[in-house]
Amino acid sequence: MRLRVLTLNVLNLEGDPRRQDILNAEIRRLDPDLVSLQEVVVNEEHDQLARLLDGTGLHGTHQAHTLGYAVPWSERYGGTALATRWPHTVVETLDLRLPETGDVHPWGAIGAAVDIPGEGELLFVATTNGASLADERARERHVVKLAELDDRHRRKLPTIIAGDFNARPEASSIRFMRGLQSLDGRTAGYYDTWEIAGDGPGYTWSYDNPSAAWIMDYIIRQPSPRMRIDYVFVATSQTRHLDGECRVRRAQLAFDQPVDGVWPSDHYGVLVDFELSGNIERFERQPLPWSH
């Protein structure tokens, strides 16, 4: 079956108020099955998640719903949320703040088990990793925590992890996710879906977007930066998901054009189409030594 996954940093409630309706209309048009959203404001005064998902038929959960406490600065910068076409069960929520590294951003990660009709259960993880461009140490800690969450809760189908990683493909945190280096004495193995099926550089945070340009000028102070920092990862099935597969068919940018002169966010989204199967036949051959 086709499975469509979307990730987008929605830039909380800043900027033109028309953005919220633009975001909602585009989510409805794209019709994703699994959604990771970052910088979503949910508190007693605002429920941005409900507004973004209105009319989509998606089931949403925000970190504020599951952490059980308010995170400082979340009223302005929001938190992580996920949404699924089918009902989901939250298995764990991580508070990713790391004061010892200087990273106190109010964002977390949510892991949810989703029962895909006719195929089986899948672990979907939505995350927002540390935003300081100079603090890769914090992001290294974050991705190790994500891999450990997967270890604790993985299901039959390959795990999908999506979000704003705030790191370029060559960064150590992303290299860890791709299985190219170890961190803290452990390894991980996920496919970067854009690397498999994306067209072009796939920049998701770009000076070409006026909503991003001003903050880039403030933070980076270099000419016209463009970065790919938002990702959809899918776990390898070679050793951990022998009865299911999730083949990447297409990866493309979303929310990368203005609507009536209004840019939807300061990030572009990543939209990935998978071919999902939970009923594959195993090879009738001698087991490989690493497949036990």
N, C-alpha and C positions, 0 to 999 in steps of 0.2 A: 504494500500500500504506500501511497505518497504521504510523507510527513513533512510539513513546512514549519521551519523554526525561524523566529525573528528575535534579534536583540537590538535595543536602542536606548541610549541615554537621552532622557526627555528634558533635561535642563530644568528640573523642578518647576517653579511657577514664575520664573524670571521672564522679562521681555514682554512682547506683544500678547495680550490676553487671547487673541484669536488663535494662538498656537494650539491651545488645548483642543479646540474643535477640529483643527487641521490634522492633528495627531490622531484623534479618534476616527475621523473619516478615512484616513489612510490605513489604519489598522483594519478597519472593516473591509476596505477594498482589497488589501493583501490577503486577508483571510488566513492567518497563520494558525497552526495547531498548538504550538508551544511558544511562549513569549517570555523573554527576559527584559525587564525594564529597570533602568537605573535613575537615581535622583528623583524619585517619586515622593511627593509630600502627602503624608497621611497623618492627621492628628485630629484633635477635637474641632478645629476650625475648618480644615480642608480635607477632602477625600479625592485627591487627584486620580488615584487608581480607578475609582468608580467612574469618574468622568471619562477617562481614557478607554475604558472597556465597555462603556454604555452601548448597547445594541450589538455587541460582537458575539454574544453567547459564550464568552470565555469565563472560566472560573479563576478568580484572582486571589492572591495572598500577598500581603506586604510584611516586611520584617517586623513592623510595629504590631502586627496581629499575633506574632508568635514569640517574640523576645520577652514580652511581659513587662517591659520598662521602656521609658523614653530615652533615646540617645541624644546627648547634647549636640546642638546645631542641626538636628534633623528637621526642625521646623522651617529652616531656610533651605538646606541642601538636600533634604529628602533622604530616602533609603532605597533598598533593593526590593523589587517585586517580581513575581512571576505569574503567568496565567496559562491555563491549559484548556483545550477544547473539551476534554473529558474530566470528570472530577479527579482530584488528586489528594494525596495524603502527605502532609509535611512530615518528613522524617527527622529533620534537624535544621536549626537556624544557627549560623555562626555570627558572633559579634567580632568583626575583623579589626577593630581598633587595636593599635599596638603603641601605647604611650611610650614604651621603652625605645622605640625607633623614631619617635616624633610624629608618627602617623595617628591622628585622632579624627580622621574623617568619619562621619556618622553612618557608614555603610556596612552592609554585611553580605552574607551568602545564605541562600535558602535551597535546601534539597527537598525534592518532592517525588514521591512514587506515583507514576501515572499508569493506569491500566489501559493499554491501547486495545480496543476491541478486535478480537480475532488474532492478536499477535502476542500479547503478554505484557508484563510490567517493564517499565523503563524508569530509570532515575534521571530526573532533570534538575540541573543545578543552575541557579541564577546568581550572579556575583557582581560586585563592584570592588575592584582592588584599588590600593592606595594611589592617590592622584599626583603626589609630588614627583616630578620628573627625575629628581636627583636621589630619590629614596627607593632604589631597586631592592635594597635589603628588606624593606617591608613587604614588597610584592613577592619576593622569594618566600617569605613566611606564609603569605596568603595562599600561594599555589600549593605549597605542601599541605596546608590545611584542607584545601579542596580535594587533593588526591586522597587524603586520609578519610574525608567524608565519603568519598566514593568507595573506598575499601570497606567502610562500615555498612553501607546501604545499597550497594549495587544490586541490580535485578537481572533478570534473564536477558533483556535486550541491552545493547550497548548504551552506556551512559552518555548523555549530552550535557556539556557545560558551556554556558553562554553568558557574555556580559562585557562590561567595560573593564579591560585589564590594565589600561593606562600604561602600556608597554609596547614597544615596537617588536617586530618578529625576531630581531637579533638579541633582545634582552634575555638575561638569564632565566627570568620567570617563564617566558614564552618558550625558550629552549627546553626547559624542564617539562612543560606541558607537552611538547612535541617529542619527548623521549630522546633529546639530543645531549642532555647532561643531567647529572644527579644533583640533588640538594639535600642537605641534612642526612646524608647516608641512604637516601632512597631514590627511586626512579619512578617515572610515570610514562604513560604511553597513550597519547591522544593524537588524532589527526586534526590538523588545521584545515578546516573545510575550504577556506579561501585558497590555500595553497593547492588543493586538489582541483577545484572547479571554478575558481574566481577568474574574472577577466580584467586584466590590468593591475595596477598597483593596489587598488582597493583602499585608498586613504579614507579613513573615517573621521579624522579631525584635521580640517584643512583651512588654510588662510583664505581659500576661495569662498568660504562661507562667512558672511559678515558677522553672524552670531558667534563665531569662533575667533575671528580675526582680532577683536579687541583684547580678549584674554590672552591670546598668543603673543600679542605685542607686549602685554604686561609681564608675562611669565618668561617667554623665550627670548624676545628682543633680538631676533635675527630675521632676515628677509624671507617672507612667504613660506613658512614651514608647512609641511604636509606629512601626516603620520597615519599608519594603520595601527590602531590601538584597541579596536573592538573585534571580538572573535566569537565564533561558534566552533567548539571542539567536540569531536565524537571519539569515544573510546575504541581502541582496537578490539577486535573480537577473537583474535588468534588464541588467546589463552584464558580469557575471562568470560567470554560470552559465546560459547561454542554452539549454542542452539539458535542464536539470533544474529542478524546482520543489519547494518544501517549504512547503505551505500550512498555517497554524496553524488547527487546528479547535477546540481547547479548552485552556485553562490553568486549573489549580486548585491549591490548597494541599494538601499531604500532611504526614503526621506532625504534625498540628496538634491532636491530642487525646491525653489520657493513656490509658494501658492499665493497668488495675488500679491506678490511682493513680500510675503512673510515666510521666513525660513522656519521649518518645523522645530529645529533644535540646533545646538551648536555642534552636535555629532551627526554623522550619517549612520543609518542602521545597516545591519547585515542580515540578509534574507537567504536562507538555505533550504533547498528541497532535497529530501532524502527518499530513497526507496527502502522501506523498512520491511523486514520479515522476521517473524519469530518461529518459523516452522521450516527451517532449512534442514536438509539431510546431511548427516555427517559422512565424511569420506570413509569408506570401508577399507582402510589401510592401517598399517602398523602405526600406533600412536607415536608422534614425535616426542623426543625426550623432554621438551619444555612444556608439553601440553597437559601435564598431570595436574 
